[in-house]
Amino acid sequence: MNLSRASVVLCAGSGLLGADPRAVCTRLTDVAHALGGEVGATRAVVDAGWLGRDRLIGATGVPIAPVLYVGFGVSGAVWHERGRPVHVVSVNTDPAAPLADAADLMLRTDAAALVDELALRLPGRHPDVERRIAAADPDPGHRPAGGAVPGVNLVVPVGTPHERLRMLTGVPSGPVRPVPPLAAAPAADVLVAFLIERGYLGGSRA
């Protein structure tokens, strides 16, 4: 499916940087495909060599118009374009991220850990995810997922996901949405329930 035509878009944001790129990109792709969608990325993720420019969302990348948009570690700064989705989900450790304020569902949890949890739960996921990750080219300059450009060294900032997000985007803190932090497993419970209730995992879309 073409990213620009996808009704479900899962966006990889800078809050994922610091996790293993092959594992995160492979599992996120499996989760997106289980939902009948595609994976997009913010500029920080593309510039880090995790995904190719064909996955860059925004004015200088691919314009999107999804029904469901899920941002994993996406700050959602004003310049980040996501179309006009019916439902928006924000997954971030930072409750002050701009996307959190605009989201129908805000999950205050580690985005990479939630991707791992969802890859184990969602129907239709690829049966040999771990084998494909283990078989990936051991060359650290190789980027097998999403058509990324080889030969680009990973950018792995230090600090917490919150601190990495601020460093990479320069987004100032906004009003904090009162959202309790969750571990990955209960966060996955909440997200899967949200997707089922709104018809993305069966039933009528609300």
DACORFEN-V98679 format. One line per field, one symbol per residue. phi: phi as a letter, one per 40 degrees, with the letter a starting at -180 (. if undefined). psi: psi as a letter, one per 40 degrees, with the letter a starting at -180 (. if undefined). A space follows every 50 residues. Layout:
phi = ???
psi = ???
This chain:
phi = .cdcbccbbbbcbcccchcccccccccccccccccgbbcbaccdccccgc bcccbcchccbccbaccbbbbcgccgddcccbgbccbbbbbacbcccdcc ccccbbbcacccccddccccbccgcccbdcccccccdcccccbccggccc gbcccbccgcddccccccbgcccbccccbccbccccccdcccccccccgc bhgccc
psi = ihddehehhhhhieeehdihddddddddddddddefaihiiidddddeed iideehhadebhhigidhhhhhfhdfidehheagidhhhhhieheehddd deidhhhgihdddddddddddiieihefddddddeiheheehgdhefihi ehiihgiiiidddddddddehihahhhghiiiiddddddddddddddeee fiahh.
